Amino acid sequence: MGMVYGAFFNGGLAFSDPSTVLPVFLGSFTDSKTLIGLSAAVMSTFGGIGSLLPQLFVASKLESRVSKRPLLRAAISVRAICWGLLALITYWFGLSHPLGIIVALLFLLTLFTFMGGIAVVPFYDIWAKAIPAHIRGRFFGYLQLLGGILAIGSGLVVRYILSHREIAFPTNYAVLFLFSFIFIGISYLALGSVKEPTGEVYTGQLPFEEFLKKAFHILRYDDNYKMFLLVQIFGGAMTLALPFYVVYARDVLGITLGMVGIFISAQMLGSVISNLLWGYLSDFVGNKKVIQTSICLGLMAPLIALITPAHLSALFIPLFVLIGFSMTGQMIGNTNFLLDISPPKDRPTYISLRGTLRFPVMIFPLIGGILVQHISYGFLFMVTIVSVLYGFILSFRLHEPREGEPVMGMKS
């Protein structure tokens, strides 16, 4: 069920990819790079602003609950419905109410990510109980692998629909959002059917004020956790430029609209190729190395964008391959490192605190939009390079939690 979920969720999200499809869609209604950056902050590849708000509150309620699946099911149902509503609104009102489309888009994306913030705590807690630590890397790797394969096909469908003259705007985007609704709906049916193992919980629920004190006690005294958060923030600074590569390629390099689908497929190809690497590296070497390597690869994307001349716009295809490598590696490395350093009873607290304090990563696309709007693309790419490089340097101060543990199959 985890594999089915991963395949259809990633395949479905590729039809409305937040770093390619959504910026171009929103660019059809406005020239404001700040607004495009805002939409990317709302619907970030790493979660979105809305996902930050409920996590600590949800964790405080779940720490004493044996079963966390009912809340997960309710949240993911609302998330799927958001894409169906966006498809209908785009089809009916896309031409007559452009301002209404922008408002509806931002509202539904915020609701989607807000419910994601509710779902993320039970989601990771259930998988942490169900999947042993020594195979989590491969589990998430295979999950992303199947999703990436389906997403490559989704990218080709996006290319066909956006370049097909008989599918006029905004019907073309309404069809893409409908596909997202169908695929994500199937993925959530699979996720909702996952059986939840029992695990350690607190016998009594702390008042929210006491829960916050405990959370900040962890933040104060767990030095490895603090460093992990800093590395995640600066490594995640690659999202400063993420929604603007495709806009830059369209506005400056002069690519055709159909190339958006090629970029999606290239990004998913990078994700697919990298998954086996990240999975085995996570399980047999350690998640610190996964984090370091993926951040290093993330440095190369803004470098390529900075040096690519207009007549060599095809270089943006390997740029998106690198993005796929880096994003997938950071997802697998950060997730498994977090689960490794989180005590089972306090896991909801560690997950929610990490999600809430990742706030800078969520607003990086908005900052990127402001930099492009008022300075230049080149300056944005330089700021991205410096920020991600600092994250890479900090990563050497992480302590690998599995250090000294025997590798699976090699126990004495």
C-alpha positions in Angstrom: 0.0 0.0 0.0 2.9 2.3 0.6 4.2 1.6 -2.9 0.8 2.3 -4.4 0.5 5.5 -2.4 3.9 6.7 -3.5 3.4 5.9 -7.2 0.0 7.6 -7.6 0.8 10.6 -5.3 4.0 11.6 -7.1 2.4 10.8 -10.5 -0.6 12.9 -9.6 1.3 15.8 -8.2 3.4 16.0 -11.4 0.4 17.1 -13.4 0.3 20.3 -11.3 4.0 20.5 -10.3 4.6 23.5 -8.0 8.0 24.3 -9.6 6.9 24.1 -13.2 3.2 23.9 -14.0 1.8 26.2 -11.3 4.2 29.1 -12.0 3.4 29.0 -15.7 -0.4 28.7 -15.0 -0.3 31.7 -12.6 1.9 33.6 -15.1 -1.0 33.5 -17.5 -2.9 35.8 -15.2 -0.2 38.0 -13.8 3.3 39.3 -14.5 4.1 39.7 -10.8 7.0 37.5 -9.8 6.2 38.2 -6.2 2.8 36.6 -6.6 4.3 33.6 -8.3 6.8 33.3 -5.5 3.9 33.6 -3.0 2.1 30.7 -4.7 5.3 28.6 -4.6 5.6 29.4 -0.9 2.0 28.3 -0.3 2.5 25.1 -2.3 6.2 24.4 -1.7 7.9 21.1 -2.8 8.9 20.8 0.9 5.3 21.3 2.2 4.1 24.9 2.0 3.3 27.6 4.5 0.0 26.2 5.5 1.6 22.9 6.7 3.4 24.7 9.5 0.4 26.0 11.4 -1.2 22.9 12.8 1.7 20.6 13.5 2.5 21.4 17.1 -1.1 21.4 18.1 -1.7 18.1 16.3 1.3 16.5 17.9 0.2 17.6 21.4 -3.1 15.7 20.8 -1.6 12.6 19.3 1.1 11.8 21.8 -1.3 9.9 24.0 -3.4 8.3 21.3 -2.6 4.7 20.3 -4.3 5.0 16.9 -3.4 8.0 14.8 -4.9 6.7 11.5 -8.4 8.3 11.8 -6.9 11.8 11.8 -4.7 10.9 8.8 -7.7 9.6 6.8 -9.8 12.8 7.5 -6.9 15.1 6.5 -6.0 13.3 3.2 -9.7 13.2 2.1 -9.8 17.0 2.2 -6.5 17.3 0.4 -7.7 15.2 -2.5 -11.0 17.2 -2.8 -8.9 20.5 -3.2 -7.7 19.4 -6.7 -11.1 18.4 -7.8 -12.5 21.8 -6.9 -9.6 23.6 -8.5 -10.2 21.7 -11.8 -13.9 22.7 -11.8 -13.2 26.4 -10.9 -10.5 26.7 -13.6 -12.8 25.2 -16.2 -15.8 27.3 -15.4 -14.3 30.6 -14.5 -10.8 30.7 -16.0 -11.6 33.2 -18.7 -14.3 35.3 -17.1 -12.8 35.7 -13.6 -9.0 35.8 -13.6 -8.8 37.4 -10.2 -11.1 34.8 -8.8 -8.9 32.1 -10.2 -5.9 33.5 -8.5 -7.8 33.8 -5.1 -9.2 30.3 -5.5 -5.8 28.9 -6.4 -4.1 30.4 -3.3 -7.0 29.4 -1.0 -7.2 25.8 -2.2 -3.4 25.4 -2.2 -3.3 26.8 1.4 -6.0 24.4 2.5 -4.2 21.5 0.8 -1.0 22.3 2.6 -2.8 23.0 5.9 -4.3 19.6 5.9 -0.9 18.2 5.0 0.4 19.8 8.2 -2.3 17.8 10.0 -1.5 14.6 8.1 2.3 14.7 8.4 2.5 13.9 12.1 0.4 10.7 12.0 1.9 9.8 8.5 5.5 9.7 9.7 4.7 8.2 13.1 2.8 5.3 11.4 5.6 4.6 8.9 8.2 4.8 11.7 6.4 2.1 13.6 5.7 0.0 10.5 9.1 0.1 8.8 12.3 -0.9 10.7 15.1 1.7 10.7 17.5 -0.5 8.7 15.2 -0.7 5.7 13.5 2.8 5.8 15.9 4.2 3.3 15.0 1.6 0.7 11.3 1.8 1.6 11.2 5.6 0.9 13.5 5.1 -2.1 11.3 2.5 -3.7 8.2 4.6 -2.9 9.8 7.6 -4.7 11.1 5.3 -7.5 7.6 4.1 -8.5 6.2 7.6 -8.1 9.0 9.0 -10.2 8.4 6.5 -13.0 4.7 7.4 -13.1 5.6 11.1 -12.9 7.8 10.8 -16.0 4.7 9.7 -17.9 2.7 12.5 -16.3 5.3 15.0 -17.6 4.8 13.7 -21.1 1.1 14.1 -20.8 1.6 17.6 -19.5 3.7 18.4 -22.6 1.0 16.9 -24.9 -1.8 18.8 -23.3 -0.1 22.2 -23.0 1.2 22.1 -26.6 -2.0 20.8 -28.2 -3.7 23.6 -30.0 -7.2 22.1 -29.8 -7.1 22.1 -26.0 -7.4 25.8 -25.3 -6.5 27.7 -22.2 -7.8 27.3 -19.4 -9.3 23.9 -20.3 -5.8 22.5 -20.6 -4.9 23.4 -17.0 -8.3 22.2 -15.8 -7.6 18.8 -17.3 -4.2 18.7 -15.6 -5.8 19.5 -12.2 -8.5 16.8 -12.8 -5.7 14.3 -13.4 -4.1 15.4 -10.2 -7.4 14.8 -8.3 -7.9 11.3 -9.8 -4.3 10.1 -9.1 -4.0 11.7 -5.7 -7.4 10.3 -4.8 -6.2 6.8 -5.6 -3.0 7.3 -3.7 -4.9 8.3 -0.6 -7.3 5.3 -0.8 -4.1 3.2 -0.6 -2.6 5.3 2.2 -5.9 5.2 4.2 -5.9 1.4 4.1 -2.4 1.0 5.7 -2.6 -1.0 9.0 -1.1 0.9 11.9 1.1 -1.0 14.4 0.8 -0.2 18.1 3.6 1.8 19.7 4.7 3.5 22.9 2.5 6.5 23.8 2.2 8.8 26.9 -0.6 7.7 29.2 -1.9 11.2 29.7 -2.3 14.2 27.4 -0.3 17.3 28.4 -1.9 20.7 28.3 -0.8 22.5 25.2 1.3 25.0 27.3 3.2 22.1 28.9 3.6 20.4 25.6 5.3 23.6 24.2 7.6 23.7 27.2 8.7 20.2 26.5 9.1 20.9 22.8 11.4 23.8 23.5 13.3 21.9 26.2 14.2 19.4 23.4 15.2 22.2 21.1 17.4 23.7 23.9 19.3 20.5 24.9 19.4 18.3 21.8 22.4 19.8 20.0 22.3 17.3 17.1 18.6 18.0 16.5 19.3 21.8 16.5 22.1 21.3 13.9 19.8 19.1 11.8 17.2 21.9 11.7 19.8 24.5 10.6 21.2 22.2 7.9 17.6 21.6 6.7 16.9 25.3 6.5 20.0 26.3 4.6 20.0 23.2 2.4 16.4 23.9 1.6 17.4 27.4 0.4 17.5 25.8 -3.1 13.7 26.6 -3.1 14.6 30.3 -3.4 15.0 29.8 -7.1 13.0 26.6 -7.6 9.8 28.1 -9.1 11.8 30.6 -11.2 13.9 28.3 -13.4 11.0 27.6 -15.7 9.9 31.2 -15.7 13.5 32.3 -16.4 13.6 29.8 -19.3 10.4 31.1 -20.7 11.1 34.8 -20.3 14.8 35.0 -20.9 15.8 31.8 -22.9 12.6 31.8 -25.0 11.5 28.1 -24.5 8.2 26.9 -25.8 5.3 26.0 -23.4 5.6 22.4 -24.4 9.1 22.3 -22.8 7.5 22.6 -19.4 6.4 18.9 -19.7 10.0 17.9 -20.7 11.3 19.7 -17.6 8.9 17.8 -15.4 9.9 14.5 -17.0 13.6 15.4 -16.6 13.1 16.2 -12.9 11.3 13.0 -12.4 14.0 11.1 -14.3 16.5 12.5 -11.9 14.3 11.4 -9.0 13.9 7.9 -10.4 17.6 7.3 -11.2 18.6 8.6 -7.7 16.2 6.6 -5.6 18.1 3.4 -5.6 21.2 5.3 -4.7 19.6 7.2 -1.9 17.9 4.2 -0.5 21.0 2.0 -0.2 23.2 4.9 0.9 20.6 5.6 3.7 20.5 2.1 4.9 24.1 1.0 4.6 26.2 4.2 4.9 24.0 6.7 6.9 21.6 9.5 6.3 24.2 12.2 7.1 25.9 11.2 3.8 22.6 11.3 1.9 21.9 14.9 3.2 25.4 16.1 2.3 25.4 14.6 -1.2 22.0 15.8 -2.0 22.8 19.4 -0.8 26.0 19.4 -2.9 23.9 18.4 -6.0 21.4 21.1 -5.2 24.3 23.6 -5.5 24.8 22.8 -9.2 21.3 23.8 -10.4 21.6 27.6 -9.8 25.2 27.4 -11.1 24.0 25.9 -14.4 21.2 28.6 -14.6 23.7 31.3 -14.0 26.0 30.3 -16.9 23.5 29.0 -19.5 23.4 31.3 -22.6 20.1 31.8 -24.5 21.2 29.6 -27.5 21.9 26.6 -25.1 18.6 26.5 -23.3 18.7 22.7 -23.7 21.1 22.7 -20.7 18.0 23.3 -18.5 17.1 19.7 -19.1 20.1 18.4 -17.0 19.4 21.2 -14.5 16.0 19.7 -13.8 17.5 16.2 -13.6 19.8 17.6 -10.8 16.8 19.1 -9.1 15.2 15.7 -9.1 18.3 14.1 -7.6 18.7 16.8 -4.9 15.0 17.1 -3.8 14.6 13.3 -3.5 17.9 12.9 -1.6 16.9 15.7 0.8 13.5 14.1 1.4 14.9 10.6 2.1 17.9 11.8 4.1 16.1 14.4 6.2 13.1 12.1 6.9 15.2 9.1 8.0 17.7 11.2 9.9 14.8 12.7 11.8 13.2 9.3 12.6 16.6 8.0 13.7 17.2 10.7 16.3 13.6 10.8 17.6 12.7 8.8 20.7 9.6 6.7 19.9 7.4 8.3 22.6 8.5 11.8 21.6 8.4 11.2 17.9 5.3 13.4 17.3 7.0 16.3 19.1 10.2 15.9 17.0 8.3 15.7 13.8 6.0 18.7 14.5 8.7 20.9 15.9 10.8 20.2 12.8 7.9 21.0 10.6 7.1 24.3 12.4 10.7 25.6 12.5 11.1 24.8 8.8 9.2 28.1 8.2 12.1 29.8 6.4 12.2 27.1 3.8 8.5 27.7 3.1 8.9 31.5 2.5 12.1 31.2 0.4 10.1 31.1 -2.9 8.4 34.4 -1.9 11.8 36.0 -1.1 13.0 34.7 -4.4 10.1 36.3 -6.2 10.8 39.7 -4.5 14.5 39.4 -5.5 13.6 38.7 -9.2 10.9 41.5 -9.2 13.2 44.2 -7.8 16.8 43.1 -8.7 17.4 40.2 -11.2 17.4 36.5 -11.9 21.2 36.5 -11.7 21.2 38.0 -8.2 18.6 35.4 -7.1 20.8 32.5 -8.4 23.9 33.9 -6.5 22.0 34.2 -3.2 20.8 30.6 -3.7 24.3 29.4 -4.3 25.7 31.1 -1.2 22.9 30.0 1.1 22.9 26.3 0.0 26.8 26.3 0.3 26.5 27.3 3.9 24.0 24.5 4.5 26.5 22.1 3.0 29.3 23.4 5.3 27.1 23.0 8.4 26.2 19.4 7.5 29.7 18.3 8.5 28.7 19.1 12.1 25.9 16.5 12.1 26.4 13.4 14.2 25.3 10.2 12.4 22.9 8.5 14.8 23.7 5.0 13.5 27.4 5.4 14.0 28.8 2.3 15.5 25.7 0.2 14.8 26.2 -3.0 12.8 24.9 -3.0 9.2 22.0 -5.3 8.5 23.2 -8.7 7.7 26.6 -8.1 9.3 25.8 -8.5 13.0 28.3 -10.4 15.0 
